[in-house]
Amino acid sequence: MRRIKITWAKPGDILGYPIFRKDGAILLNIGVKLTEAYIQQLKELGITHIYIQDDISQDIIVPDPISIETRMEALRVIEDNFHRSCKGLPLDVESIRSVVNSIVDEILSSDQILLNLYDIKSFDNYIFSHSLSVTLISIIVGRKLGYNDKFLRDLGIGCMLHDIGKLDVPKEILDKPDRLTPEEFEIVKFHTHYGYKRVREQDRDIPATSSHIALDHHERYDGSGYPRGLKGEKIHIFSRIASIADVYDAMTTDRVYRKAYSPSDAMEFIMGGSGTLFDYNIVNAFVKSIAPYPVGDIVLLSTGETAIVVDVNKDFPLRPIVRVLKEDRWEDVDLLKETNISIFKSLEE
């Protein structure tokens, strides 16, 4: 399968990866033939990209770090717990722990070492999908850093709830279709305090280190973050990992007021902040955990040709295997061997 802009989709295209509702249920499943009505519905939901399968990409497998079933359950658990908290009910910590355990088990049992799959977010499920993406990225980075099962599970619990404080931010500010004013941004900053309070109310069930992710995921290594201006290793390792995952997923997601950055551009930003905004060692693990040109991406080569990323060379992710599209055929080229050819940019930005 390959990833395309929704504006490129046409009736008859076959969906290659499911579209999820915010409660984790599948809205459109793999193999569904798109119609004008389906395409319009996806546009209205704010979905900007989809995966399709066709003759040229039918043998391209985009690896997902977790199963579709686990992804569905995780989205359901996140939505359910956000709603419980919103109603003043206690969090269902056992459901969170159970699904995080499943995620950790699947990631640890997989040979897949690079995150390749884009998450497909709509306007109404952004906060839930973002919470899951930050959880997946953080666990994958934690694995690369060599941490044990318990570390990864406690990290995952905190990441799932890291943005729960946004329930207390006025919806008109969260959904504002433009950049926030300085005054509005100050209001948004308080979601860290609100989130910590909501999570700490479950202090007998959620580890204190996990709950601190809600408070500290916007802290920066040089002390320039918020809410407390913590610096260096005074920021807990969980929050130092989650902060990078949070920035990466936010940057690579389309927002009303700006288009998404490509994975490679988002990685460049994070690498540029290594040692200042972000912990150097975690950045180093992060860049070894995320594919800068994910499988299924359509890219422009330095030759002027268009290609689809077919596979990633794990030790040299900037030099993937690509399928070059010719006039009447296609040809797979390993950029690790063809050193005179490089990727100029993603064509899906």
C-alpha positions, 0 to 999 in steps of 0.5 A: 500500500501507499500513502496519498493525500485525500485530495488525490483520492478518487472513486474506485480506490481501495483503502489499504488501512482502516479509518478509526472513529474516536472510540476505536471502532472502525469507520472504514475498513481495509479493502473498502472501495472508495466512493465520492460520498466516502471521500467527501466524508473523510474530508469533512472529518479533517482527514488529510491522508489515507493509505490505498492499495493498487497494482503498483503498491500491492506488495508494499507492506507498511509495518504497524508496531501494534495490531489493529485489534490492539490499536482499536482497544487502546483508542477505546480505553483512552476515550473512555477514560477521558470521558470518565475523568470529564464526568468526575468519575475515577479513571479505570486504571486497570483498563489502561494498564491492560492495554499498555501491557499489550502494546509493550508485549507486541513492541518487544516481540516485534523485529520491527525497529523503526516506526513507519506507519503514520497515524491517521487523525481526524478533527474529532479523534485528534486528542485520542490518536495523539495520546496513542501515538505519543505512547507508541513512540515513547515505548519504542524509544524506551526500548531502543534505550534498553529499558526493562518491561516495568519501565516501559509499562509505567512510561506508557501509562503516563503517556496515555494520559499526558494530555488529559488536562486539555479537558479543562481548557476551553474548547473554543481555544483548543479548536481555534482555527488560527494561531493562539494569542499570547493570552490564549497560549497562557491558558493552554499552558495550564493543561499541564497542571490540570492533567497532573491533578486529574492523574494524581487523584488516582495516586494509589493506582498510578505510579507517581513517575507516570503522573508527572508526564502530564505535568512535565511533558512541555519542560525543555532540557535547557530550562526554557519549557513550562510549567516549572522551567525544570532543567536537565536531569531534574526533568524525569526521564519519562517526561524527557522521552515523552516531550520528544514524542509529543513534539514529533507527533504534533509536528507531523500532524496537519492542523487547521492553521498549518500543514504537517511537517514531513517526518524528515523535517520534524526529525531535523528540528528535534536533532537541531534541539539536541542538547538544548531543548531535548536530552542528547541521548534520547534524541540519539535513540529517537532518530534510530527509532523513527523512519525519516521516509516511512514505507509507502511514502511518495517522494521526489528524487534528486533525478526529478523522478517520483518514487514510493518508499518500499523498505527502509535500510535499518542502519541507513534509514536516509537511504531507503529502497524506493520504487521509481515510477517510469512511464510504462513500468516501475523499478526498485532502486536501493539508494544505499547502493545508488549513492548518486541518487537521493531523496529531495523531498516528500511529495505528501507534505 
